[in-house]
């Protein structure tokens, strides 16, 4: 229902793709001033009961680390898609590499476990996105979905999956 983001290559294509989908389906999107605010807004949206996510790249994931730690301590779900690119710091936005796995798994101050999923093809990207939201809600923790430039920008036809409509309730958190 909510996407909070700051444009950063190659993750911007995710934001651009979601804007019309969210608008057509009653969702909201926020373009914020930096990656730190994007993480905070996504966590805040989940706190209010809305499924939320953000997407970034390596430098942005580093900036989000404090909010990721906060989400772990507050037992707050959040989904962060990290579209990896080459090089440290500002990097090489038009090149690809899978260099952020250590930051995704261990980039924190102290012990702050999170779930990291790494798809290898477009079908897994689709399936893992739903799984990311499910795991974040079930375990009340951050989930990082690691992509790369090619997976972020690839368009591929998939067979339409069967969806169990009984699981599409309006509430993220079930009533006790």
N, C-alpha and C positions, 0 to 999 in steps of 0.2 A: 503493500500500500504506500510506502514512502521510500523515496530515494534521495539521499543527500550527497552532493558531490561537488568537487572542484575539478575543473578540466585539467587533465594531465595525460599526456600521450604515453602509452597507447590505450589507456582506460577510458578516454573520452568517448570512444565509439559505443561503449556500454550505456553511458549517460544519454547520448544522442538517440539510441535505439529505444530506450525506456520512456523518454518524454512523451511521445504520442500514445504509447500503450497505457501509461499511467493516466494521462488526461482522459482517454476514452473509457477507462474503467473505474473512475472515481478515486484514483490515487493522487498523490501529491509528490512533487519534486522540488528540491531546493538547490539552487546553485549558491554555494557559500564562499566565504573569502579565502579559505585555505583548507588543507586536508585535516587539520586539527578540528576545525569547526564541523567538517563533514562527519567525522567520527562521533563527535559530541551530539550532533543532531540525530544521527542514526540510533545511537544509544537512547537518547531522549524519546524518540518516536517509539522504540520498543517498550520503553518504560510506561508509556501511555497506552500500550496494548496494540499498537500497529506493527505489522511486520515491516521491517525496514532494513536497508542495506546501503552500502556505499562501495565505491570502486576507486582504486588508486594504482599507483605504480611504486617502485622501490623507494624513491625519496619520500613519497607521501606516506608509505607504510611506516617508515622510521618516525615521521612526525606524529603519527597516530599512536605510537607506542604507549604514551602516558594514558590515553583514554582506553586502550586495550587493557592495560593493567587495572584501571578503574573498573572496567566492565567485569573483569574476573573477580575483583574484591567485592563488588556490589551484586554479584551473581546476576548480571544483566546480559541478556542475549544481544548479539549484534553480528551481522554478516558483513565481511569485508572481502571484496574481490580484489586481488592484487594481480594486475597485468604486468608481468615482469618485462624489463627492458635491459639492454646492455649497459654496463659501466656503473661505477659508483657515482654518488652525488647527483648532479643534474643528468648524468648518463648520456646515452645515445638513444634518443627517443624513436629513431627509425630502425634500430637494430634489435635483435632478440637474443635472449639467453635466459637460462633458468637459474638466476643467481640469488634469489631472495629466500630460499628455503630456510637458511639458518636464522634470518631475521624473523620469518614467519613463525618458526617453531620455538625459537629461544630468545628473541629480541625483547627482553624485558628486564626490569629491575626486580630482582628477587624471583620467587617461584610464582609464576602466573601461567598455569597451563591453559592451553586453548586447543581447539581442533583445527587441523590443517588438512584440506583435501586437495589433491592434485590430479585433475583430469588429464587424459592423454588424447582425447578426440572430442568432436562437437557433441556427440550423443552423451558422453560422460559429462560435458559441461552442463548440458540441459538437466540431466539426472542429478548431478551433484549440487546444482543450485537449489533445487527443491530439498535435497537432503541437508544442505547447509542450513536452511531456514528451520527445518525439523529438528536438527541436532542442537542448534542454538537455543531453541525454545525448550527442548526436553532437558538439556543439561545446564541451562541458564549460564551460558558462557560464550565468548567470542568464537566464531568460526571464520577461518581465512580460506578462501578458495583461490589457489594459485593458478593463474593462466600465464600465457606469454603473448607476445605480439601477434603471432599467427592464429592462436585460438581466439583472441579478442576480436580480430578483424575478419575472421573467416565466416562465410555464409554457406550453409549447407542444408539441403532438404532432409528432414527426418520424418519417419512415419509418426502420425499423431498418436501419442500415448493414451492408454485408457486411464481415465481419472475417476477416482472414487468420490462422487459428489457428497457422500455422507461426511467426508473429512474436510469439506470446504465451509466450515462455520465462520461466522463473522468475528468470533472471539479468538484471539491468539491463545489465551490462557483459559483452559476449561474451568467451569465452575466446580467448586468443591462438592 
